[in-house]
Amino acid sequence: MKRCAVIFLFVMATSIEAFCQSVYIATFIFNRANNTFEGGSFSDFQCAECDNEQLPFDVQYKSLDDANVKDITFTIKPTVDTIFHATIVSGSNFEIDMPGKLNHDYPFVPDRATAPFPATMVYYNREGQIEQDSSYNIQAKRLWAGINTFVITKQFTPHPYQSALFLYSPIPGRPDDNLDKWVMFLYYKGDDFEEKEISSNHNIQVYMNPTEGMIQVKYDSLDCKRLYYRVADSKGDLVKSGIVFNSGDWINVSGLKSGLITIELFDDKGRKLYVDRLVKP
């Protein structure tokens, strides 16, 4: 979702001059002990000065008041926007705090085709330091097999993106179900990530029912069997997502706060077909 005139974790090979430009970051959380996907997050940040040729990440790893409690934060240079934060309690848990909620729905759902393994990847160890250990690459390919069919992953594929992998293990080589996590980032800076997919040829109509708090989606014909939707609040945070199976179906937004909301519709290949702003009464 755009927040400025031009705007999606991957980097353009050449510099794009723009007054307002954003970077797009997809984050995937995996339990390394059993290779289970625990959810993902997608965010965009305005960063005209971000480096196009490398990951603009600054990582801080520190102990809190209790020596058994560690804190790690990935931010974007030079804006210092937080893209990932976790508090790790030894022998207890791994609490993650990122922009938006962890999502298992669209676009973090599988589709048919697979995305190739990234051409470049930066590896971060448990303390947030860049790691050269080749064993990370082997494990990264195992993790990639779990997300290479995701819609969000394939949305990055047409672009020259960058990727990174962060591993937190309380004791290296000894996985713990509560603490052992892989965190993969996909990063891209540019002005052509999603909006170019929007087309006006789909005859999609979206209506807000002001009394019921429902959104109706209508269309004549589509090349796909279903539509995926995302609803964001006035701040751009994802608040609801799901699937529209038939023309005339309703999306229940009655539980959302009143105000301006944005609805986006995608086909089953991840292409954005429709976007509009509505007023939730």
C-alpha positions in Angstrom: 0.0 0.0 0.0 1.4 3.4 -1.0 1.9 6.2 1.4 3.4 8.6 -1.0 3.7 9.3 -4.7 6.3 6.6 -5.3 7.1 3.6 -3.1 7.8 -2.4 -1.3 12.9 -6.1 1.9 15.0 -5.9 -1.7 17.1 -3.1 -3.4 17.1 -1.5 -6.9 20.3 -1.9 -8.8 20.4 1.7 -9.9 19.4 4.8 -8.0 16.0 6.2 -8.5 15.7 9.9 -7.8 12.4 10.8 -6.2 11.3 13.2 -3.5 9.3 10.6 -1.7 10.4 7.0 -2.0 9.7 4.0 0.0 11.3 0.6 0.7 9.2 -2.5 1.1 10.0 -5.2 3.7 8.5 -8.6 4.1 9.5 -10.5 7.2 9.0 -14.2 7.8 9.2 -15.9 11.2 10.1 -19.6 11.3 10.5 -22.0 14.3 13.9 -23.5 13.4 13.4 -26.5 15.7 10.6 -27.9 13.5 10.8 -25.6 10.4 7.3 -24.3 11.0 6.1 -21.0 9.6 4.8 -18.9 12.5 3.7 -15.9 10.5 4.9 -12.9 8.5 4.6 -9.1 8.3 4.7 -6.7 5.3 5.5 -3.0 5.7 6.7 0.0 3.7 8.7 3.0 4.9 9.5 6.3 3.3 13.2 6.4 2.9 14.5 8.5 0.0 18.1 8.2 1.3 18.2 4.5 1.7 21.0 2.7 -0.1 19.8 0.8 -3.2 22.8 -1.5 -3.4 22.8 -3.1 0.1 20.5 -3.8 3.0 20.2 -0.5 5.0 19.9 -2.3 8.3 21.3 -1.2 11.7 21.2 -4.0 14.4 21.3 -3.4 18.1 21.7 -6.4 20.5 21.9 -5.8 24.2 21.2 -7.2 27.6 18.3 -5.6 29.6 18.2 -5.2 33.4 18.2 -9.0 33.8 21.2 -10.7 32.3 19.0 -13.5 31.1 16.9 -11.1 29.0 18.2 -10.1 25.6 16.9 -7.4 23.2 17.5 -7.2 19.5 16.3 -4.5 17.1 16.6 -4.2 13.3 16.2 -0.6 12.1 16.5 1.1 8.7 19.4 3.6 8.3 19.1 6.5 8.3 15.4 6.8 9.3 15.8 4.5 12.4 12.3 3.0 11.6 12.0 -0.4 13.4 11.4 -3.3 11.1 11.9 -6.1 13.6 12.2 -6.2 17.4 12.4 -9.2 19.8 12.9 -9.7 23.5 14.4 -13.1 24.3 14.2 -14.6 27.8 16.6 -17.5 28.3 14.8 -20.7 28.8 11.4 -19.1 28.4 10.2 -17.4 25.3 10.9 -15.2 22.2 8.6 -12.2 22.1 8.4 -10.6 18.7 7.2 -7.0 18.1 7.1 -5.8 14.5 5.1 -3.3 12.4 1.7 -4.9 12.0 0.6 -8.2 13.3 2.0 -11.6 12.3 -0.1 -12.8 9.4 -0.9 -16.3 8.1 -3.4 -15.0 5.6 -3.0 -13.3 2.2 -0.4 -12.6 1.0 1.4 -15.1 3.3 -0.4 -18.0 1.6 1.0 -20.5 -1.0 0.2 -20.5 -4.7 1.3 -22.7 -7.5 4.6 -21.6 -9.0 7.9 -21.3 -7.0 10.2 -18.4 -6.6 14.0 -19.1 -7.2 16.4 -18.8 -4.2 17.7 -15.2 -3.9 20.9 -14.4 -5.7 22.3 -12.6 -2.7 21.6 -13.0 1.0 23.2 -11.5 4.2 23.4 -13.8 7.2 23.1 -12.4 10.8 24.0 -14.5 13.8 22.2 -14.5 17.2 23.9 -11.2 18.2 22.9 -9.4 15.0 26.4 -9.6 13.5 27.0 -10.5 9.9 28.0 -14.2 9.6 30.1 -15.9 7.0 29.5 -19.5 8.0 28.5 -21.5 4.9 26.2 -23.7 7.0 23.8 -20.8 7.1 23.3 -21.0 3.3 22.3 -24.7 3.6 19.7 -24.0 6.2 18.5 -20.9 4.4 17.6 -23.1 1.4 15.6 -25.4 3.6 13.7 -22.3 5.0 13.2 -20.9 1.5 11.5 -24.1 0.4 8.9 -23.2 3.0 8.1 -19.8 1.6 9.0 -20.0 -2.1 5.4 -20.4 -3.2 4.0 -17.6 -1.0 2.2 -14.8 -2.9 4.3 -12.2 -1.1 7.5 -13.9 -2.0 6.7 -14.0 -5.7 5.7 -10.3 -5.6 9.4 -9.6 -4.9 10.7 -11.9 -7.7 10.3 -9.6 -10.7 12.4 -7.0 -8.9 16.1 -6.9 -8.1 15.6 -7.3 -4.4 17.9 -8.1 -1.5 17.4 -10.7 1.3 18.7 -11.4 4.8 18.4 -14.1 7.4 18.7 -13.7 11.1 19.1 -16.8 13.4 18.5 -16.6 17.1 19.4 -19.8 19.0 20.0 -19.5 22.8 22.8 -22.2 22.6 24.2 -22.7 19.1 23.5 -26.1 17.8 20.9 -27.0 20.4 17.5 -26.0 19.2 14.8 -25.0 21.6 11.1 -25.0 20.5 10.4 -21.7 22.4 13.5 -19.8 21.4 15.1 -21.1 18.2 13.9 -18.8 15.4 14.8 -18.0 11.8 13.8 -14.6 10.6 14.0 -13.9 6.9 13.7 -10.4 5.4 13.1 -9.5 1.8 13.9 -5.9 0.9 13.1 -3.7 -2.2 13.3 0.0 -2.9 11.6 1.4 -5.9 8.5 3.0 -7.4 7.1 0.0 -9.3 6.5 -2.7 -6.7 2.7 -3.1 -6.5 0.8 -0.3 -8.0 1.8 -1.1 -11.6 -0.4 -4.3 -11.2 -3.6 -2.3 -10.9 -5.8 -2.4 -13.9 -9.1 -0.7 -14.7 -10.3 -3.6 -16.9 -11.7 -5.9 -14.3 -15.0 -4.0 -13.7 -14.7 -4.5 -10.0 -17.1 -2.5 -7.8 -16.9 -2.2 -4.0 -19.6 -0.8 -1.8 -19.8 0.1 1.9 -23.0 -0.6 3.7 -23.1 2.3 6.2 -25.6 0.6 8.6 -24.3 -2.9 8.7 -20.5 -2.3 8.6 -20.1 -4.5 5.6 -18.2 -4.2 2.4 -19.7 -5.8 -0.8 -17.5 -6.8 -3.7 -19.0 -7.2 -7.2 -17.4 -8.1 -10.5 -18.5 -9.3 -13.9 -15.8 -11.8 -14.8 -12.3 -12.6 -13.8 -9.5 -14.8 -15.0 -9.0 -16.2 -11.4 -11.3 -18.3 -9.3 -11.2 -16.0 -6.2 -9.9 -12.7 -5.0 -7.8 -12.0 -2.0 -8.5 -8.9 0.0 -6.5 -6.7 2.5 -8.1 -4.0 4.6 -5.8 -1.4 6.3 -6.7 1.4 8.8 -6.0 5.1 8.4 -2.3 4.5 9.5 -1.8 1.9 6.8 -1.7 -1.1 9.3 -3.3 -4.3 8.1 -6.4 -5.0 10.1 -8.2 -7.7 8.1 -7.5 -10.0 5.2 -9.2 -13.0 3.6 -10.8 -14.3 0.4 -13.7 -13.3 -1.8 -15.0 -16.5 -3.5 -17.9 -15.1 -5.5 -19.2 -11.8 -6.9 -21.6 -10.2 -4.4 -19.8 -11.6 -1.3 -19.6 -9.4 1.8 -16.6 -8.5 4.0 -17.5 -7.9 7.6 -15.6 -4.8 8.9 -18.2 -4.0 11.7 -15.5 -4.7 14.4 -13.1 -2.1 13.0 -12.8 1.5 14.3 -14.7 4.2 12.5 -12.7 6.3 10.0 -10.9 6.0 6.7 -10.0 2.5 5.6 -8.3 1.1 2.5 -9.3 -2.0 0.7 -7.0 -3.8 -1.8 -8.0 -6.8 -4.0 -5.6 -9.2 -5.6 -5.9 -12.2 -7.9 -4.5 -15.6 -7.1 -1.1 -14.7 -8.7 -0.6 -11.8 -6.3 -1.4 -9.1 -8.8 -3.2 -6.1 -7.4 -6.5 -5.5 -9.3 -8.2 -2.9 -7.2 -7.6 -0.4 -4.4 -10.0 2.2 -2.9 -10.5 4.2 0.3 -13.8 3.9 2.1 -15.2 5.6 5.2 -16.1 3.1 7.9 -19.1 4.6 9.9 
